[in-house]
Amino acid sequence: MHYHPNGQPWRQKARQGPDAEVPGWFYNLGISGVRVELDPEAPTDLLVRHVFSGTPADGKVRVGDRIQGAGGRDFEEPHQNGYGMDVFGPKGPILDFALALEACQAKAFKGKRGTLALKLQRGSEQLEMKLKIGTRYGSYSDTYPLGCAKSDKILEELYGFLLAQQGEDGSWGNPVHNTFAPLALLSSGNKKHLRAVERNVRMHARTTHAKDESSLINWRYMAAGLVMGEYYLASGEEWVLPELQEVYAFLLSSQYIDMAQVNPRVKETHPHALPKGPMDSYGGWGHNPGFEGYGPISMLTGQGALVFSILARCGVEVDRERHDAAYEFLARGTGFNGYLWYGDKPAGDQNWADMGRTGASGVANRLSPYSEEIYLQRARAHATVIGTHPESFPDTHGSPILGMGYGALGAQTIPGSLRALLDANRWWFTLSQCADGSFYYQPNRDNAGYGADSRLSASAVTAFIFSIPKGNLAITGRSADHRR
């Protein structure tokens, strides 16, 4: 995460919802009920900035306290939590607290199970405090979310949370929510959830058309194509097919394939981004149709290639030249190590950062409708780099939530890579869980997206990721001809 002279991200506040009472955007310390700030002047402390009432920390931990140890151990390693190859990851007091919180709930805990010991600095006083965390959830198994009672309990609670958050129009809010919330419920395998998914699919159907001039529109159509396609593959409901054709027609029109699609304003607003030739950015999608601003980007192009693959599975006749154009855009932006950079030029042979783009390309290549071996080779390369460098998982450019979901999907091509990703980020799932069972959107690289939906974003993507091993979606391994 980044520190800024204006006080961001710490001064950013939620406008409504359970986090509106918190004076800023701070790290959640799991079900303890504590929110903390990282202090660059005291990098082994966690500065308490909020305590929720009715939680284990209520009445014991105070705002202004400095947590200096947990689980009987002092925090000794300074935090490195930042953005870049050298500082990705939670090393320091954030990780140490997560390990202690998880350990005290485990059956093998040596001590009073469900009790977390804290070392606090309160003014000039050194205090020892014990929080009654309880054993309701227990600890994650080594194979979580598979074969894990804690994951199963969390999933059931999150499914209920998502159902309660759905709007009357079938929407959960923005394209990120309208991707992972319905896909999580669809992949649950519970027929009781299908009605909520259908309502969301009908919302997508109502709001998508073959021609659309809305702003930042490609994000919405990627979500619509993926969700409606998966729903059709699961249900076989024929009314969905014409809607998928509309999405396909729009994506064809919004894909950048000709320099005549360059918005003239780019010469004034982003002159450095002007295409240098007909193949520059060819085949990609940006925020809006054609080429505007800085042009097509890998995150959307990965989703576009994936949606084309899903549409092909649904029986839509996808133009192979267009599909290949998207795949080649992604290939041009991929380094030798399998990492996909922001556009269609690689970051460097061994450079890497956030993995959402890489994951989107990985699942798109894995689901390619074409038989050439190159697609699976690319998918494996993407999965390998995700598993080799899992530290950036919750810290993606633009939308960390979108990056987390697609990063996990991309890693799935190689089971060992998904395992490495989950093991390296157990801390995130431990600390993001709130005392009410929902999950929380932790501070991140862009300091973007925190607000009224902070619980919904993290809850939706957690439910989706924990549902991946069920294999109930085409993107998670289900065969193309399966019908529920």
Steps between C-alpha positions, in 0.01 A plus 500: 500500500607858448526778759414845368574848639128579506437219748364242260400226534449541872272807475264343242160418651208277417183694429257242634476144622670342803830676428352852496579534873871443436702825464706370206607210284702280731608137515244263645643256755259216435218415735675679790307817410810723475605733219861619487728737313858422398740758639819563298659649812430183702503218243463219754185651655136482399333828595140442608261740329160337561337225706153372411256463786393150592819344366771313696712815523218723624575631850855365494681665213476879462551743215857625526638175636797353320491125452859381533454126522247219467479137598780536754751639251620856448485648154866525395502521118410844359208507258587504130143514372533694175480484122793357304696178461711570809217598734191302399353293780403540864833434674517664839232560765210449257612144422600429860158604629325286238704195596424548868128555437476186289710292741289578807192356328668174396430170676873450550540834679719466809321719747142606561351447159309796363693754707739743335769661716603854400784722608394866502669834550250748649670831556796418721344173620577148376191279524420135443148441375305185415221501243232231496504422128306176536513179297192536281705505179811311601799516268546440129608151398815442297279433197263794546249574361466128417455265794479797735219542752590866551477573127167318477357703787629824351356415159152434633504830686628687195235348275238632741670839510504526120134404474410770750704763312340448159295794376139483391610531138723193534823699512766502769632838389802536276651263239738344754214409735289389205777262400599326821177504703290311241788271402559408865133416547485308172808299587360409842304216343199597710184518289350743753751759379401473134211743532733777617741422216218505248390842627853626445516348154173668407645829624799450273263416213295817554802726513705367208442569131675447169564877493581697813670837549517504879820599678758248626278245335732210420533399866124449521480295181783270609312426822174448311650264242672285761208474741232447235720246322564299814131513587406370156754217523362405841128533422462463124226767501457598136385857566859583597644428154367812323633706790843345457488586131442864593800498732710342226392764248590778742842351582576474129419868459705605805813296424778715356602372155541808278681832538181669382363414848749732669312783672641832365512637855783257580739734315431760768432294813743207459738583211758251630244220465419551132541172308827497307369261239205274413614220734557724802224403750329298224239254630460645847227663706532812711258670735286607205457385138781549252805699610450778751721631778802272528329228300440126547626332815583142590250461783204566273650317205549189712136517597400558138689192383339303784149618413556404137604153621190466717275623219650239268413232757145631503469453123562859392704507179806701597718649228835327541699792361354725768564242771857448384551877494416510871730206577786659309454829687543305823799308366676823399467631855631182665862469613711186479405416858126495417416832666257723309559875516251785462476517120635308203867552588673293773632652820828310480631146480474432872295792629171439675243682709126454552363187335138576407579561134717190488220294651240630257722409207575163659138390532421640152779291347404193704143521368601571141261323259793426268711184510849646453736420788617863525193602700560245774870588502412865559252408771763293678757778475254745654411256779867434572591865554194553720602208720864608503416857610176483702582798724320764294167313505285755691669808355409540132503817293152643440282247680678269745174307539481429127867410501459256787218310330673473166839431660355197676332383179825530307695310765251213485655368176777355715360374834832562672489865399152550644618326818800732522277803445258399774773403747687827453183701554334319785582810702270709278202270548571482874517877548230601250230304677294728725328413825160492321624240249534734203838573342675836476685678221847571637710805400681446170724641229258738333306586815193469279156357552466536876157621602151372558575180309819409689343193658313390185811512278716285726213266596410432137853422389571285807185296441599461135859394574389253767253356247760443226593144612136393466552508123139592427575763233663479159771738624568274798517171310150378421461332161338698222198274450394476864150612593379543855 
